């Protein structure tokens, strides 16, 4: 069951559920090498940046801002690795984002580091609004001075953890320790079994809870039991986020949002957040004549035809591709892509029997 958003939860969570937050990966560096880390090998312990799915050169803030504009982002989540391993870069990101999008652009950051309390004010001054601490080894007391300093600096402070099924006793202890402390929320994420952590999760004896989710068996049940235990007198709210909701909910909404702001005239946005269009294969030499002929024969405006020379094809509305598929001696297909900067192709359905050479 998906928990509905509520007025008292963290603004970062509300905007993530809307799919309106830019995801800014500032570094792959992290001290800790947690065995449940879901990062893939091409991001782990490598110092580079991503804005959503788009790889960014370090310091290329113009491209970061371009990606934010492409999805009309209302906020940004700064993640990694551990963003505090690149603290100056993370604070520069806050300053650049606030300058471009305004003070209402909400920025939250994740870290596992109980940094010096005096750094909290620097983070707040840079424009950070919200900070989420990952408690290493589920230790709590060592983070309290840092969390309190962040509260004193005006940051909205919380704790975010994977809900590990074999840590039931410790998690019950943790929510008692958190009573009326500096953390205003505890987010429990369903423990995910991914390509990046599969071997470690197998060693710990975790299995998938079902064939349609990456969640570990027992994680959701424990999170719900903890959620039921926390009442308003604890002084913080507890939220549980499932693995499937992160994929089918948050990611889908972010794709829909970016698709709505970047879609071309010949493309259609699907309910799943992908983009579909028709394609006719041709050589670069043929392209101009074919575009002219298609316009003359169908009356379609030139804005609805795009020549993708890198793929050797014309992109056209799907309904037009379906109409001409049996009339032309060239490959015609329906193409499905993700609305990311790279336009990752996720599906091809051939509409006639001709294939590209």
C-alpha angles and dihedrals in degrees: 000000000000115000113229117238115259133206093245098055126101116287089229090061093047093052092045089055088052089053089231100120124100109228108222115191103194101179141353091217117114131159098215116060094203109200092230095052106137096202116126120236092255090064104031118105093349120121108229138102138247128193103202103313094335119104112228131194112242109270095015094130093159090067092044089054091045089057090048091053091047090064097031088238118207091194147350135241111209112209145151146117087325114323091206088065082070097033098156091049091049092051091047088053090054092051094047094047094049091047092052102038103025137246092295090065100108117221127190129178135200124216141162094199122104090211126190110291093235089066090066093076091049089055092049092047091052090060103263112151105182137021129196122199124209106207110222111225086358090281112159113176096061089061097048098087091049093046092048091050089052091051090049090051090056100257122140103240130205146151124239124191142161110251102240111199093213092055097064096125093047093048091052088051091048096057089052091051090050094058109133091343129134096281114093096191143018117210115197114195121200106255107253127213106211140164087264097056105021097112093049093047090050090053089053090051099246120153131191112269091223142348093260101053138053091221120125116243112261096017096100094046092052092047091052092050091052091046091054091052098054113086130178092268090068088075096230137067125237121216128186121207121192124219092237092052092053088055105034097030115032098027093044092051092048090051091048091050094050091043092053091054099043105032118131124223094256094051134087126209114222128213088253092060096254127122124233132192141152124262135198117193119227141146122263088250092055097043101086094047091046092050090051093048093048090052093047094047098043105024090230115154117252091242088072094060122072126184111216101193093180090062096034095236147099117243115216137161112292094236090056092048090052090050097052100034094101094039100060132065094225137085113276124186147160110247125202121196140170111252092239127124090261091048092220109212110230103168144022123187114185114224097193139020098261118101133196114265 
